[in-house]
Amino acid sequence: MRGAGLAAAMLLGWAGSAHAADLGTIDCVGQKLDAAVRAQIEADAARNLDESGKRPSYDPSVGNGLRTAAADCAKEHGWSAAAAKAAGLYAIAKIGLPVAQRVVGERGFDAAELEDRFQALPEEVRNRPLTAEVNQGLVRDAVTEEAQQTRENAELLGEYFAFLGTIQYAAFDFSAA
């Protein structure tokens, strides 16, 4: 599941203060990333989506860039360590989502329709990492044409829903931190 891959890419260990995180500042991490790190996230997201059967991974420069940006944002906004970690997850998913939208479109799926399916889930489900059962249900419901019912498409859509889920639950976790 993509959420686990994103979480693994975010081995973040910040010390921060115990102030509540203002959701209006969550984009700080993505804004502080330099162009090279953003480009690496996009390249890694594309590679991850194209490689079926492999656990998603990100270049070490991504983790380093996210840690640095999140630490700077935590200092600037008084975030806790939990808020900084959530903002980092949010940034990687938010930057990778346009790549995922492009790839699912190239494979014959409507990204807007897929997002509508995700948004139709109850809020309490969307505010947590997607379980395998929920993700499988989303994928099963999205693949209606027999020709599209392949392992590769199931994996691709699972990863796409994980991008959407990570954005949602990271924002929820951030605002609760």
TIRO-2110 file (N, C-alpha, C; in Angstrom, 1 decimal):
// TIRO-2110
0.8, -1.2, 0.0, N, 1, A
0.0, 0.0, 0.0, CA, 1, A
0.9, 1.2, 0.0, C, 1, A
0.6, 2.2, -0.8, N, 2, A
1.4, 3.4, -1.0, CA, 2, A
1.6, 4.2, 0.3, C, 2, A
0.5, 4.2, 1.2, N, 3, A
0.7, 5.0, 2.4, CA, 3, A
1.8, 4.5, 3.2, C, 3, A
2.0, 3.2, 3.3, N, 4, A
3.1, 2.6, 4.0, CA, 4, A
4.4, 3.0, 3.3, C, 4, A
4.5, 3.0, 2.0, N, 5, A
5.7, 3.4, 1.3, CA, 5, A
6.0, 4.9, 1.6, C, 5, A
5.0, 5.7, 1.6, N, 6, A
5.2, 7.1, 1.9, CA, 6, A
5.7, 7.3, 3.3, C, 6, A
5.1, 6.6, 4.2, N, 7, A
5.5, 6.6, 5.6, CA, 7, A
7.0, 6.2, 5.8, C, 7, A
7.3, 5.1, 5.1, N, 8, A
8.7, 4.6, 5.2, CA, 8, A
9.7, 5.7, 4.6, C, 8, A
9.2, 6.4, 3.6, N, 9, A
10.1, 7.4, 3.1, CA, 9, A
10.3, 8.6, 4.0, C, 9, A
9.4, 8.7, 5.0, N, 10, A
9.4, 9.8, 5.9, CA, 10, A
10.0, 9.4, 7.3, C, 10, A
11.1, 8.9, 7.4, N, 11, A
11.7, 8.5, 8.7, CA, 11, A
12.1, 9.8, 9.3, C, 11, A
11.2, 10.5, 9.9, N, 12, A
11.4, 11.9, 10.4, CA, 12, A
11.5, 11.9, 11.9, C, 12, A
12.5, 12.6, 12.4, N, 13, A
12.7, 12.6, 13.9, CA, 13, A
12.9, 14.0, 14.3, C, 13, A
11.9, 14.9, 14.4, N, 14, A
12.1, 16.2, 14.8, CA, 14, A
11.7, 16.4, 16.2, C, 14, A
12.4, 17.3, 16.9, N, 15, A
11.9, 17.8, 18.2, CA, 15, A
11.2, 19.1, 17.9, C, 15, A
10.1, 19.3, 18.5, N, 16, A
9.3, 20.5, 18.3, CA, 16, A
8.5, 20.9, 19.5, C, 16, A
7.9, 22.0, 19.5, N, 17, A
7.2, 22.5, 20.6, CA, 17, A
5.8, 21.9, 20.6, C, 17, A
5.0, 22.1, 21.6, N, 18, A
3.7, 21.5, 21.7, CA, 18, A
2.6, 22.4, 21.3, C, 18, A
2.8, 23.3, 20.4, N, 19, A
1.7, 24.2, 19.9, CA, 19, A
0.8, 23.5, 18.9, C, 19, A
-0.4, 23.9, 18.9, N, 20, A
-1.4, 23.3, 17.9, CA, 20, A
-0.9, 23.8, 16.6, C, 20, A
-1.1, 22.9, 15.6, N, 21, A
-0.7, 23.2, 14.2, CA, 21, A
-1.9, 23.9, 13.5, C, 21, A
-1.6, 25.0, 12.8, N, 22, A
-2.6, 25.7, 12.1, CA, 22, A
-2.6, 25.1, 10.7, C, 22, A
-3.8, 24.5, 10.3, N, 23, A
-3.9, 23.9, 9.0, CA, 23, A
-3.5, 24.8, 7.8, C, 23, A
-3.7, 26.1, 8.0, N, 24, A
-3.3, 27.1, 7.0, CA, 24, A
-1.8, 27.1, 6.7, C, 24, A
-1.0, 26.5, 7.5, N, 25, A
0.5, 26.4, 7.3, CA, 25, A
1.0, 25.1, 6.8, C, 25, A
0.1, 24.2, 6.6, N, 26, A
0.6, 22.8, 6.2, CA, 26, A
1.4, 22.8, 4.9, C, 26, A
1.1, 23.7, 4.0, N, 27, A
1.9, 23.7, 2.7, CA, 27, A
3.3, 24.3, 2.8, C, 27, A
3.7, 24.7, 4.0, N, 28, A
5.0, 25.3, 4.2, CA, 28, A
6.1, 24.3, 3.7, C, 28, A
6.0, 23.0, 4.1, N, 29, A
7.1, 22.1, 3.7, CA, 29, A
7.2, 22.0, 2.2, C, 29, A
6.1, 21.8, 1.5, N, 30, A
6.2, 21.8, 0.0, CA, 30, A
6.8, 23.0, -0.6, C, 30, A
6.4, 24.2, 0.0, N, 31, A
6.9, 25.5, -0.5, CA, 31, A
8.4, 25.7, -0.2, C, 31, A
8.9, 25.1, 0.8, N, 32, A
10.4, 25.2, 1.2, CA, 32, A
11.3, 24.2, 0.5, C, 32, A
10.7, 23.2, -0.2, N, 33, A
11.5, 22.2, -0.9, CA, 33, A
12.2, 22.9, -2.1, C, 33, A
13.4, 22.6, -2.3, N, 34, A
14.0, 23.2, -3.5, CA, 34, A
13.6, 22.4, -4.8, C, 34, A
13.8, 23.0, -5.9, N, 35, A
13.4, 22.4, -7.2, CA, 35, A
13.9, 21.0, -7.4, C, 35, A
15.1, 20.8, -7.0, N, 36, A
15.7, 19.4, -7.2, CA, 36, A
15.0, 18.4, -6.4, C, 36, A
14.6, 18.7, -5.2, N, 37, A
13.9, 17.7, -4.4, CA, 37, A
12.5, 17.5, -5.0, C, 37, A
11.8, 18.6, -5.3, N, 38, A
10.5, 18.4, -5.9, CA, 38, A
10.6, 17.6, -7.2, C, 38, A
11.5, 17.8, -8.0, N, 39, A
11.7, 17.0, -9.3, CA, 39, A
12.0, 15.6, -8.9, C, 39, A
12.7, 15.3, -7.9, N, 40, A
13.0, 13.9, -7.5, CA, 40, A
11.8, 13.2, -7.0, C, 40, A
10.9, 13.9, -6.2, N, 41, A
9.7, 13.4, -5.8, CA, 41, A
8.8, 13.0, -7.0, C, 41, A
8.7, 13.9, -8.0, N, 42, A
7.9, 13.6, -9.1, CA, 42, A
8.5, 12.4, -9.9, C, 42, A
9.8, 12.4, -10.1, N, 43, A
10.4, 11.3, -10.8, CA, 43, A
10.2, 10.0, -10.1, C, 43, A
10.4, 10.0, -8.8, N, 44, A
10.2, 8.7, -8.0, CA, 44, A
8.8, 8.3, -8.0, C, 44, A
7.8, 9.3, -7.9, N, 45, A
6.4, 8.9, -8.0, CA, 45, A
6.1, 8.2, -9.3, C, 45, A
6.6, 8.8, -10.4, N, 46, A
6.4, 8.2, -11.7, CA, 46, A
6.9, 6.8, -11.8, C, 46, A
8.2, 6.6, -11.3, N, 47, A
8.8, 5.3, -11.3, CA, 47, A
8.0, 4.3, -10.5, C, 47, A
7.6, 4.8, -9.3, N, 48, A
6.8, 3.9, -8.4, CA, 48, A
5.5, 3.4, -9.1, C, 48, A
4.9, 4.4, -9.8, N, 49, A
3.6, 4.0, -10.4, CA, 49, A
3.8, 3.1, -11.6, C, 49, A
4.9, 3.2, -12.3, N, 50, A
5.2, 2.4, -13.5, CA, 50, A
5.7, 1.0, -13.1, C, 50, A
6.3, 0.9, -12.0, N, 51, A
6.9, -0.4, -11.6, CA, 51, A
5.9, -1.2, -10.8, C, 51, A
5.3, -2.2, -11.4, N, 52, A
4.4, -3.0, -10.6, CA, 52, A
5.1, -4.1, -9.9, C, 52, A
4.6, -4.5, -8.8, N, 53, A
5.2, -5.6, -8.0, CA, 53, A
6.3, -5.2, -7.1, C, 53, A
6.6, -3.9, -7.0, N, 54, A
7.7, -3.4, -6.2, CA, 54, A
7.2, -2.4, -5.1, C, 54, A
7.8, -2.5, -4.0, N, 55, A
7.4, -1.5, -2.9, CA, 55, A
7.8, -0.1, -3.3, C, 55, A
7.0, 0.9, -3.2, N, 56, A
7.4, 2.2, -3.6, CA, 56, A
8.5, 2.7, -2.7, C, 56, A
9.4, 3.5, -3.4, N, 57, A
10.6, 4.0, -2.6, CA, 57, A
10.9, 5.4, -3.2, C, 57, A
11.7, 6.1, -2.4, N, 58, A
12.1, 7.4, -2.7, CA, 58, A
13.6, 7.6, -2.5, C, 58, A
14.2, 8.4, -3.3, N, 59, A
15.6, 8.7, -3.2, CA, 59, A
15.9, 9.3, -1.8, C, 59, A
17.1, 9.0, -1.2, N, 60, A
17.4, 9.5, 0.1, CA, 60, A
17.4, 11.1, 0.1, C, 60, A
17.6, 11.7, -1.0, N, 61, A
17.6, 13.2, -1.1, CA, 61, A
16.2, 13.7, -0.8, C, 61, A
15.2, 12.9, -1.1, N, 62, A
13.8, 13.3, -0.7, CA, 62, A
13.6, 13.4, 0.8, C, 62, A
14.0, 12.3, 1.5, N, 63, A
13.8, 12.3, 2.9, CA, 63, A
14.6, 13.4, 3.6, C, 63, A
15.9, 13.6, 3.1, N, 64, A
16.7, 14.7, 3.6, CA, 64, A
16.1, 16.1, 3.4, C, 64, A
15.6, 16.3, 2.2, N, 65, A
14.9, 17.6, 1.9, CA, 65, A
13.7, 17.8, 2.7, C, 65, A
12.9, 16.7, 2.8, N, 66, A
11.7, 16.9, 3.6, CA, 66, A
12.0, 17.2, 5.1, C, 66, A
13.0, 16.5, 5.6, N, 67, A
13.4, 16.7, 7.0, CA, 67, A
13.8, 18.1, 7.2, C, 67, A
14.6, 18.6, 6.4, N, 68, A
15.1, 20.0, 6.5, CA, 68, A
14.0, 21.0, 6.4, C, 68, A
13.2, 20.9, 5.4, N, 69, A
12.0, 21.8, 5.2, CA, 69, A
11.1, 21.7, 6.3, C, 69, A
10.8, 20.5, 6.8, N, 70, A
9.8, 20.4, 7.9, CA, 70, A
10.4, 21.0, 9.2, C, 70, A
11.7, 20.8, 9.4, N, 71, A
12.3, 21.4, 10.6, CA, 71, A
12.3, 22.9, 10.6, C, 71, A
12.6, 23.4, 9.4, N, 72, A
12.5, 24.9, 9.2, CA, 72, A
11.0, 25.4, 9.5, C, 72, A
10.1, 24.7, 8.9, N, 73, A
8.7, 25.1, 9.1, CA, 73, A
8.2, 24.9, 10.6, C, 73, A
8.7, 23.9, 11.2, N, 74, A
8.3, 23.6, 12.6, CA, 74, A
8.8, 24.8, 13.5, C, 74, A
10.1, 25.2, 13.2, N, 75, A
10.6, 26.4, 13.9, CA, 75, A
9.8, 27.6, 13.6, C, 75, A
9.5, 27.8, 12.4, N, 76, A
8.9, 29.1, 11.9, CA, 76, A
7.4, 29.2, 12.5, C, 76, A
6.7, 28.0, 12.5, N, 77, A
5.3, 28.0, 12.9, CA, 77, A
5.0, 27.4, 14.3, C, 77, A
6.1, 26.9, 15.0, N, 78, A
5.9, 26.4, 16.3, CA, 78, A
5.2, 25.0, 16.3, C, 78, A
5.4, 24.2, 15.2, N, 79, A
4.8, 22.9, 15.1, CA, 79, A
5.4, 21.9, 16.1, C, 79, A
4.7, 20.9, 16.5, N, 80, A
5.2, 19.8, 17.2, CA, 80, A
5.9, 18.8, 16.2, C, 80, A
6.6, 17.8, 16.7, N, 81, A
7.2, 16.8, 15.9, CA, 81, A
6.1, 16.1, 15.1, C, 81, A
5.0, 15.8, 15.7, N, 82, A
3.9, 15.1, 15.0, CA, 82, A
3.4, 15.9, 13.8, C, 82, A
3.2, 17.2, 14.1, N, 83, A
2.8, 18.1, 13.0, CA, 83, A
3.8, 18.2, 11.9, C, 83, A
5.1, 18.2, 12.2, N, 84, A
6.1, 18.3, 11.1, CA, 84, A
6.1, 17.0, 10.3, C, 84, A
6.0, 15.9, 11.0, N, 85, A
5.9, 14.6, 10.2, CA, 85, A
4.7, 14.6, 9.3, C, 85, A
3.5, 15.0, 9.8, N, 86, A
2.3, 15.0, 9.0, CA, 86, A
2.5, 15.9, 7.8, C, 86, A
3.1, 17.1, 8.0, N, 87, A
3.3, 18.0, 6.9, CA, 87, A
4.2, 17.5, 5.9, C, 87, A
5.2, 16.7, 6.3, N, 88, A
6.1, 16.1, 5.3, CA, 88, A
5.4, 15.0, 4.5, C, 88, A
4.6, 14.2, 5.1, N, 89, A
3.8, 13.2, 4.4, CA, 89, A
2.8, 13.9, 3.4, C, 89, A
2.2, 15.0, 3.9, N, 90, A
1.3, 15.7, 3.1, CA, 90, A
2.0, 16.3, 1.8, C, 90, A
3.2, 16.8, 2.0, N, 91, A
4.0, 17.4, 0.9, CA, 91, A
4.3, 16.4, -0.1, C, 91, A
4.8, 15.2, 0.3, N, 92, A
5.2, 14.2, -0.7, CA, 92, A
4.0, 13.7, -1.5, C, 92, A
2.9, 13.5, -0.8, N, 93, A
1.7, 13.1, -1.5, CA, 93, A
1.1, 14.2, -2.4, C, 93, A
1.1, 15.4, -1.9, N, 94, A
0.6, 16.5, -2.7, CA, 94, A
1.4, 16.8, -4.0, C, 94, A
2.7, 16.7, -3.8, N, 95, A
3.6, 16.8, -5.0, CA, 95, A
3.5, 15.7, -6.0, C, 95, A
3.3, 14.5, -5.5, N, 96, A
3.2, 13.3, -6.3, CA, 96, A
1.9, 13.1, -7.0, C, 96, A
0.8, 13.7, -6.4, N, 97, A
-0.5, 13.5, -6.9, CA, 97, A
-0.7, 13.9, -8.4, C, 97, A
-0.2, 15.0, -8.9, N, 98, A
-0.4, 15.3, -10.3, CA, 98, A
0.3, 14.3, -11.2, C, 98, A
1.4, 13.7, -10.8, N, 99, A
2.0, 12.6, -11.5, CA, 99, A
1.1, 11.4, -11.5, C, 99, A
0.5, 11.1, -10.4, N, 100, A
-0.4, 9.9, -10.3, CA, 100, A
-1.7, 10.2, -11.2, C, 100, A
-2.2, 11.4, -11.2, N, 101, A
-3.3, 11.7, -12.0, CA, 101, A
-3.0, 11.5, -13.5, C, 101, A
-1.8, 12.0, -13.9, N, 102, A
-1.4, 11.8, -15.3, CA, 102, A
-1.3, 10.3, -15.6, C, 102, A
-0.7, 9.5, -14.8, N, 103, A
-0.4, 8.1, -15.1, CA, 103, A
-1.8, 7.4, -15.1, C, 103, A
-2.7, 7.6, -14.2, N, 104, A
-4.0, 6.9, -14.3, CA, 104, A
-4.7, 7.3, -15.5, C, 104, A
-4.6, 8.6, -15.9, N, 105, A
-5.3, 9.0, -17.1, CA, 105, A
-4.7, 8.3, -18.3, C, 105, A
-3.4, 8.2, -18.4, N, 106, A
-2.8, 7.5, -19.5, CA, 106, A
-3.2, 6.0, -19.6, C, 106, A
-3.6, 5.4, -18.4, N, 107, A
-4.0, 4.0, -18.4, CA, 107, A
-5.5, 3.9, -18.6, C, 107, A
-6.2, 5.0, -18.9, N, 108, A
-7.6, 4.9, -19.3, CA, 108, A
-8.6, 5.1, -18.1, C, 108, A
-8.1, 5.6, -17.0, N, 109, A
-9.0, 5.9, -15.9, CA, 109, A
-9.2, 7.4, -15.7, C, 109, A
-10.3, 7.8, -15.2, N, 110, A
-10.7, 9.2, -15.0, CA, 110, A
-10.3, 9.5, -13.6, C, 110, A
-9.3, 10.4, -13.4, N, 111, A
-8.8, 10.7, -12.1, CA, 111, A
-9.9, 11.4, -11.2, C, 111, A
-10.7, 12.3, -11.9, N, 112, A
-11.8, 12.9, -11.1, CA, 112, A
-12.8, 12.0, -10.6, C, 112, A
-13.1, 11.0, -11.4, N, 113, A
-14.1, 9.9, -11.0, CA, 113, A
-13.5, 9.1, -9.8, C, 113, A
-12.2, 8.8, -9.9, N, 114, A
-11.6, 8.1, -8.8, CA, 114, A
-11.6, 8.9, -7.5, C, 114, A
-11.3, 10.2, -7.7, N, 115, A
-11.3, 11.1, -6.5, CA, 115, A
-12.7, 11.1, -5.9, C, 115, A
-13.7, 11.2, -6.7, N, 116, A
-15.1, 11.2, -6.3, CA, 116, A
-15.4, 9.9, -5.4, C, 116, A
-14.9, 8.8, -5.9, N, 117, A
-15.1, 7.5, -5.2, CA, 117, A
-14.4, 7.6, -3.8, C, 117, A
-13.2, 8.2, -3.8, N, 118, A
-12.5, 8.3, -2.5, CA, 118, A
-13.3, 9.3, -1.6, C, 118, A
-13.8, 10.4, -2.1, N, 119, A
-14.5, 11.4, -1.3, CA, 119, A
-15.8, 10.9, -0.8, C, 119, A
-16.3, 9.9, -1.5, N, 120, A
-17.6, 9.3, -1.0, CA, 120, A
-17.5, 8.4, 0.2, C, 120, A
-16.2, 8.0, 0.6, N, 121, A
-16.0, 7.3, 1.8, CA, 121, A
-16.4, 8.1, 3.0, C, 121, A
-16.8, 7.5, 4.1, N, 122, A
-17.1, 8.3, 5.3, CA, 122, A
-15.8, 9.1, 5.7, C, 122, A
-16.1, 10.2, 6.3, N, 123, A
-14.9, 11.1, 6.7, CA, 123, A
-14.0, 10.4, 7.7, C, 123, A
-14.6, 9.6, 8.6, N, 124, A
-13.7, 8.9, 9.6, CA, 124, A
-12.8, 7.9, 8.9, C, 124, A
-13.2, 7.4, 7.8, N, 125, A
-12.4, 6.4, 7.0, CA, 125, A
-11.3, 7.2, 6.3, C, 125, A
-11.7, 8.3, 5.7, N, 126, A
-10.7, 9.1, 5.0, CA, 126, A
-9.6, 9.7, 5.9, C, 126, A
-10.0, 9.9, 7.1, N, 127, A
-9.0, 10.6, 8.0, CA, 127, A
-8.0, 9.7, 8.7, C, 127, A
-7.9, 8.5, 8.2, N, 128, A
-6.9, 7.5, 8.7, CA, 128, A
-6.3, 6.8, 7.4, C, 128, A
-5.1, 6.2, 7.6, N, 129, A
-4.6, 5.5, 6.4, CA, 129, A
-5.6, 4.5, 6.0, C, 129, A
-5.7, 4.3, 4.6, N, 130, A
-6.7, 3.4, 4.1, CA, 130, A
-6.3, 1.9, 4.5, C, 130, A
-7.2, 1.2, 4.9, N, 131, A
-6.9, -0.2, 5.2, CA, 131, A
-6.9, -1.0, 3.9, C, 131, A
-6.3, -2.1, 3.9, N, 132, A
-6.2, -3.0, 2.7, CA, 132, A
-7.7, -3.3, 2.2, C, 132, A
-8.6, -3.5, 3.1, N, 133, A
-10.0, -3.8, 2.7, CA, 133, A
-10.6, -2.6, 2.0, C, 133, A
-10.5, -1.5, 2.6, N, 134, A
-11.1, -0.3, 2.0, CA, 134, A
-10.5, 0.0, 0.6, C, 134, A
-9.1, -0.1, 0.5, N, 135, A
-8.4, 0.2, -0.7, CA, 135, A
-8.9, -0.8, -1.8, C, 135, A
-9.0, -2.1, -1.4, N, 136, A
-9.4, -3.1, -2.4, CA, 136, A
-10.8, -2.9, -2.9, C, 136, A
-11.7, -2.4, -2.0, N, 137, A
-13.0, -2.1, -2.4, CA, 137, A
-13.1, -0.9, -3.4, C, 137, A
-12.3, 0.1, -3.1, N, 138, A
-12.2, 1.2, -4.0, CA, 138, A
-11.7, 0.8, -5.4, C, 138, A
-10.7, 0.0, -5.4, N, 139, A
-10.1, -0.5, -6.7, CA, 139, A
-11.2, -1.4, -7.4, C, 139, A
-11.8, -2.3, -6.7, N, 140, A
-12.8, -3.2, -7.3, CA, 140, A
-13.9, -2.4, -7.9, C, 140, A
-14.4, -1.4, -7.2, N, 141, A
-15.5, -0.6, -7.7, CA, 141, A
-15.1, 0.3, -8.9, C, 141, A
-13.8, 0.7, -9.0, N, 142, A
-13.3, 1.5, -10.0, CA, 142, A
-13.0, 0.8, -11.4, C, 142, A
-12.8, -0.5, -11.3, N, 143, A
-12.4, -1.2, -12.5, CA, 143, A
-13.6, -2.0, -12.9, C, 143, A
-14.4, -1.4, -13.8, N, 144, A
-15.6, -2.0, -14.3, CA, 144, A
-15.5, -2.7, -15.6, C, 144, A
-14.5, -2.3, -16.4, N, 145, A
-14.4, -3.0, -17.7, CA, 145, A
-13.4, -4.2, -17.6, C, 145, A
-13.8, -5.3, -18.1, N, 146, A
-13.1, -6.5, -18.0, CA, 146, A
-11.6, -6.4, -18.5, C, 146, A
-11.4, -5.6, -19.5, N, 147, A
-10.1, -5.4, -20.1, CA, 147, A
-9.2, -4.7, -19.1, C, 147, A
-9.7, -3.9, -18.2, N, 148, A
-9.0, -3.2, -17.2, CA, 148, A
-8.7, -4.0, -16.0, C, 148, A
-9.3, -5.2, -15.8, N, 149, A
-9.1, -5.9, -14.6, CA, 149, A
-7.8, -6.7, -14.6, C, 149, A
-6.7, -6.0, -14.4, N, 150, A
-5.4, -6.6, -14.4, CA, 150, A
-4.7, -6.3, -13.0, C, 150, A
-3.8, -7.1, -12.7, N, 151, A
-3.0, -6.9, -11.4, CA, 151, A
-2.3, -5.6, -11.5, C, 151, A
-1.8, -5.2, -12.6, N, 152, A
-1.1, -3.9, -12.7, CA, 152, A
-2.0, -2.8, -12.5, C, 152, A
-3.2, -2.8, -13.1, N, 153, A
-4.2, -1.7, -12.8, CA, 153, A
-4.6, -1.7, -11.4, C, 153, A
-4.8, -2.9, -10.8, N, 154, A
-5.2, -2.9, -9.4, CA, 154, A
-4.2, -2.2, -8.5, C, 154, A
-2.9, -2.6, -8.8, N, 155, A
-1.8, -2.0, -8.0, CA, 155, A
-1.7, -0.4, -8.3, C, 155, A
-1.9, 0.0, -9.5, N, 156, A
-1.8, 1.4, -9.9, CA, 156, A
-2.9, 2.2, -9.1, C, 156, A
-4.1, 1.6, -9.2, N, 157, A
-5.2, 2.3, -8.5, CA, 157, A
-5.1, 2.3, -7.0, C, 157, A
-4.6, 1.2, -6.5, N, 158, A
-4.3, 1.2, -5.1, CA, 158, A
-3.3, 2.3, -4.7, C, 158, A
-2.3, 2.5, -5.5, N, 159, A
-1.3, 3.5, -5.2, CA, 159, A
-2.0, 4.9, -5.4, C, 159, A
-2.8, 5.1, -6.4, N, 160, A
-3.5, 6.4, -6.6, CA, 160, A
-4.4, 6.7, -5.4, C, 160, A
-5.1, 5.7, -4.9, N, 161, A
-6.0, 6.0, -3.8, CA, 161, A
-5.2, 6.3, -2.5, C, 161, A
-4.0, 5.7, -2.4, N, 162, A
-3.1, 6.0, -1.3, CA, 162, A
-2.6, 7.4, -1.3, C, 162, A
-2.3, 7.9, -2.5, N, 163, A
-1.9, 9.4, -2.6, CA, 163, A
-3.1, 10.2, -2.0, C, 163, A
-4.3, 10.0, -2.5, N, 164, A
-5.4, 10.7, -2.0, CA, 164, A
-5.6, 10.6, -0.5, C, 164, A
-5.5, 9.3, -0.1, N, 165, A
-5.7, 9.0, 1.4, CA, 165, A
-4.6, 9.7, 2.2, C, 165, A
-3.4, 9.7, 1.7, N, 166, A
-2.3, 10.3, 2.5, CA, 166, A
-2.5, 11.8, 2.6, C, 166, A
-2.9, 12.5, 1.6, N, 167, A
-3.2, 13.9, 1.7, CA, 167, A
-4.3, 14.1, 2.7, C, 167, A
-5.3, 13.4, 2.7, N, 168, A
-6.4, 13.6, 3.6, CA, 168, A
-6.0, 13.3, 5.1, C, 168, A
-5.4, 12.1, 5.3, N, 169, A
-5.1, 11.7, 6.7, CA, 169, A
-4.0, 12.6, 7.3, C, 169, A
-3.0, 12.9, 6.4, N, 170, A
-1.9, 13.8, 6.9, CA, 170, A
-2.4, 15.1, 7.3, C, 170, A
-3.3, 15.7, 6.6, N, 171, A
-3.9, 17.0, 7.0, CA, 171, A
-4.7, 16.8, 8.3, C, 171, A
-5.4, 15.7, 8.4, N, 172, A
-6.2, 15.5, 9.7, CA, 172, A
-5.2, 15.4, 10.8, C, 172, A
-4.2, 14.5, 10.7, N, 173, A
-3.2, 14.4, 11.7, CA, 173, A
-2.5, 15.7, 12.1, C, 173, A
-2.2, 16.5, 11.0, N, 174, A
-1.5, 17.7, 11.2, CA, 174, A
-2.4, 18.7, 12.1, C, 174, A
-3.6, 18.7, 11.7, N, 175, A
-4.5, 19.6, 12.5, CA, 175, A
-4.8, 19.2, 13.9, C, 175, A
-4.6, 17.9, 14.1, N, 176, A
-4.8, 17.3, 15.5, CA, 176, A
-3.5, 17.4, 16.3, C, 176, A
-2.4, 17.7, 15.7, N, 177, A
-1.1, 17.7, 16.4, CA, 177, A
-0.9, 18.9, 17.2, C, 177, A
END
